[in-house]
Amino acid sequence: NAGVTQTPKFRILKIGQSMTLQCTQDMNHNYMYWYRQDPGMGLKLIYYSVGAGITDKGEVPNGYNVSRSTTEDFPLRLELAAPSQTSVYFCASRPTLGLFQETQYFGPGTRLLVL
Amino acid sequence: DAKTTQPTSMDCAEGRAANLPCNHSTISGNEYVYWYRQIHSQGPQYIIHGLKNNETNEMASLIITEDRKSSTLILPHATLRDTAVYYCIVRGSNYKLTFGKGTLLTVNP
């Protein structure tokens, strides 16, 4: 299994541009999450999904949108990039059932710089 | 979810045990204690979790006090690759994790 994969690894955006951060998992996990991490800080939840077609807001959803059309994919969309969105973005997933159903598996992250 | 308090940073000598404390005095009966770590520039990695009993796996041991108000993560033989930020998270019935700032553990040669 590849686990959780994210693309791109790094991106520079100009203010006002839009982009989609991709996240894919091959573990058949129903739950998926998007976090952002600013320098020296812990992770903050942006959006999450409990299954295909179901998404909900986390702590810091403003400026972002998500969709979940398949179990595997959970893309994060930035419509009008702002400098405040400069951060490292992590995608995670977790299984619904089983011994480690509470354990989240994280991707390698996407570094985004908005200038 | 209950709030946790961890020291900002700790040092440990290579080969020695690293003991990372966490206070969670407002923990309720059904809340688990989770530990994750984040090596520089990587995504967080699950280490261990527990409810009441002490737990051990191939990575670490988790000691939870009898009143469950605090816990200690033990890395029995720390290596340089264990240098990371360690997060203690208390999680209730929902399916979200709340990450604080964690403890930066530096393992020194």
Boltz contact constraints between the chains, C-beta under 6 A:
constraints:
  - contact:
      token1: [A, 31]
      token2: [B, 95]
      max_distance: 6.0
  - contact:
      token1: [A, 42]
      token2: [B, 99]
      max_distance: 6.0
  - contact:
      token1: [A, 42]
      token2: [B, 100]
      max_distance: 6.0
  - contact:
      token1: [A, 42]
      token2: [B, 101]
      max_distance: 6.0
  - contact:
      token1: [A, 43]
      token2: [B, 99]
      max_distance: 6.0
  - contact:
      token1: [A, 45]
      token2: [B, 96]
      max_distance: 6.0
  - contact:
      token1: [A, 90]
      token2: [B, 43]
      max_distance: 6.0
  - contact:
      token1: [A, 103]
      token2: [B, 46]
      max_distance: 6.0
  - contact:
      token1: [A, 106]
      token2: [B, 43]
      max_distance: 6.0
  - contact:
      token1: [A, 106]
      token2: [B, 44]
      max_distance: 6.0
  - contact:
      token1: [A, 107]
      token2: [B, 43]
      max_distance: 6.0
  - contact:
      token1: [A, 108]
      token2: [B, 43]
      max_distance: 6.0
  - contact:
      token1: [A, 109]
      token2: [B, 43]
      max_distance: 6.0
